[in-house]
Amino acid sequence: MEQQLTQLTGALLVAVAAFAYLALRAWRNHALEQARVLGDLPPEIAHTDAQTSEGFYVATTVADEPLNRLKAKGLGMRGRAQIEYSKDGVSVWRVGEDALHIPISAVLTVDQATAVIDRAVEAGGLSRISWLSNNSGLDTYLRFANGSEQQKFHAAFAHKANNRHSQGESK
């Protein structure tokens, strides 16, 4: 009986390890495919008169597909970030990842959202930057440490704002 239990435990461990390997491989393959489509991300921005806020990088998704998280180029991991912005664009300095730079020429809209992928917050608690990279539409979601910082951010991009958040959409 003890030998059968040992064999069953061994088989279960092998199955769990195989599942973990296949999941990681699928994540990696998906990220590699996204990287081919996405191409190079924009280079660092030379900000003039930049403002800086503390907050969180939440996710970057395919435009208008808030459940389609980009994993390529380190964009798949949520975490603390320093957000630097100016009339030149937005730079997101992420802890443990490469910085993400979005030049103002690539920004389509800046608005608010309530949910993305596995993150839901109070109404309008996320800031969404809709932008283009290599002709691919993307949405980057940020969460500021406090509401006043988020308001300053949105005021800086008022000319790029639209009214999706006033319609109650979360994408």
C-alpha positions in Angstrom: 0.0 0.0 0.0 2.8 2.4 0.9 4.6 1.6 -2.4 1.4 2.5 -4.4 1.0 5.7 -2.5 4.6 6.6 -3.3 4.1 5.8 -7.0 0.9 7.9 -7.0 2.6 10.8 -5.4 5.5 10.6 -7.9 3.1 10.4 -10.8 1.2 13.5 -9.5 4.4 15.4 -9.1 5.4 14.6 -12.7 2.0 15.7 -13.9 2.2 19.0 -12.0 5.7 19.6 -13.3 4.6 18.8 -16.9 1.6 21.2 -16.6 3.9 24.0 -15.2 6.4 23.5 -18.0 3.6 23.6 -20.7 2.1 26.7 -19.1 5.5 28.5 -19.1 6.2 27.4 -22.6 2.8 28.7 -23.8 3.4 32.0 -22.1 6.9 32.3 -23.7 5.7 31.4 -27.2 2.8 33.8 -26.9 5.2 36.6 -25.8 7.6 35.8 -28.7 4.7 36.0 -31.2 3.6 39.3 -29.7 7.1 40.6 -29.8 7.3 39.9 -33.6 4.1 41.8 -34.2 4.8 44.6 -31.8 8.4 45.3 -33.0 10.6 47.7 -31.1 9.0 49.9 -28.4 9.7 53.6 -28.7 13.0 54.9 -27.4 13.5 57.0 -24.2 11.9 60.4 -24.3 13.9 63.6 -23.5 11.2 65.2 -21.3 11.2 69.0 -20.9 9.4 70.3 -17.8 8.4 66.8 -16.7 6.1 66.0 -13.8 6.7 62.8 -11.8 4.2 60.7 -9.9 4.3 57.5 -8.0 1.9 54.7 -8.9 1.5 51.4 -10.6 1.9 50.0 -14.0 -1.2 47.8 -14.4 -1.1 46.4 -17.9 -0.8 47.0 -21.6 -3.4 45.4 -23.8 -4.4 45.3 -27.5 -6.5 48.4 -28.1 -10.1 48.0 -27.0 -9.4 44.4 -25.9 -8.9 44.8 -22.1 -8.6 41.0 -21.6 -5.8 40.6 -24.2 -2.7 41.5 -22.1 0.6 42.0 -23.9 3.3 39.8 -22.4 6.1 40.8 -24.8 8.9 43.2 -23.9 8.2 42.8 -20.2 4.8 44.4 -20.5 3.0 41.4 -18.9 4.0 42.1 -15.3 2.1 44.6 -13.1 4.1 46.5 -10.5 5.2 49.7 -8.8 6.3 52.5 -11.2 7.4 56.0 -11.3 5.4 57.9 -14.0 7.1 60.8 -15.7 5.1 62.9 -18.1 5.3 66.1 -20.1 4.2 67.6 -23.4 6.7 65.2 -24.9 4.9 62.0 -23.8 4.9 59.5 -20.9 7.6 57.4 -19.4 6.8 54.6 -17.0 9.8 53.6 -15.0 8.8 50.1 -13.8 10.6 48.3 -10.9 12.4 45.3 -12.2 11.5 45.8 -15.8 12.6 48.0 -18.7 11.0 51.5 -18.9 8.1 52.0 -21.2 8.1 55.2 -23.2 5.1 56.6 -25.1 5.9 59.7 -27.2 3.1 62.2 -27.5 3.0 61.7 -31.3 1.9 58.1 -30.6 -0.8 59.0 -28.1 -4.4 58.8 -29.4 -6.4 59.4 -26.2 -6.0 59.6 -22.4 -9.0 58.7 -20.4 -10.1 56.8 -17.3 -11.2 53.2 -16.9 -12.5 51.0 -14.1 -11.2 47.5 -15.0 -8.6 45.7 -17.1 -7.8 42.0 -17.1 -7.7 41.0 -13.4 -7.8 44.4 -11.9 -11.0 46.3 -11.0 -11.0 49.5 -9.0 -13.4 52.3 -8.2 -15.1 54.1 -11.1 -12.4 55.9 -13.1 -9.6 54.7 -10.9 -7.3 53.6 -13.7 -5.8 55.9 -16.3 -5.8 54.5 -19.8 -3.4 55.7 -22.5 -4.5 54.6 -26.0 -1.5 54.8 -28.4 0.1 53.3 -31.5 3.3 51.4 -31.7 4.4 50.1 -35.1 0.8 50.5 -36.4 -0.6 48.4 -33.6 -3.2 50.0 -31.3 -2.4 49.6 -27.6 -3.9 50.6 -24.3 -1.7 51.1 -21.3 -3.3 51.2 -17.9 -1.8 53.1 -14.9 -2.9 53.6 -11.3 -1.8 56.6 -9.5 -1.0 56.6 -5.8 -3.7 59.2 -5.1 -6.6 60.9 -6.9 -4.9 64.4 -7.1 -1.9 62.9 -9.0 -4.3 61.2 -11.4 -6.1 64.5 -11.9 -2.8 66.3 -12.7 -1.9 63.6 -15.2 -5.3 63.9 -17.0 -5.1 67.8 -17.0 -1.7 67.5 -18.7 -3.3 65.5 -21.5 -6.7 67.2 -21.7 -6.1 67.8 -25.4 -5.9 64.0 -25.9 -8.9 63.2 -23.8 -12.1 61.6 -25.0 -15.4 60.7 -23.3 -15.3 56.9 -23.1 -15.1 57.1 -19.3 -18.3 59.2 -19.1 -20.1 56.5 -21.0 -19.4 54.0 -18.2 -17.2 51.8 -20.4 -14.3 49.9 -18.9 -12.3 49.2 -21.9 
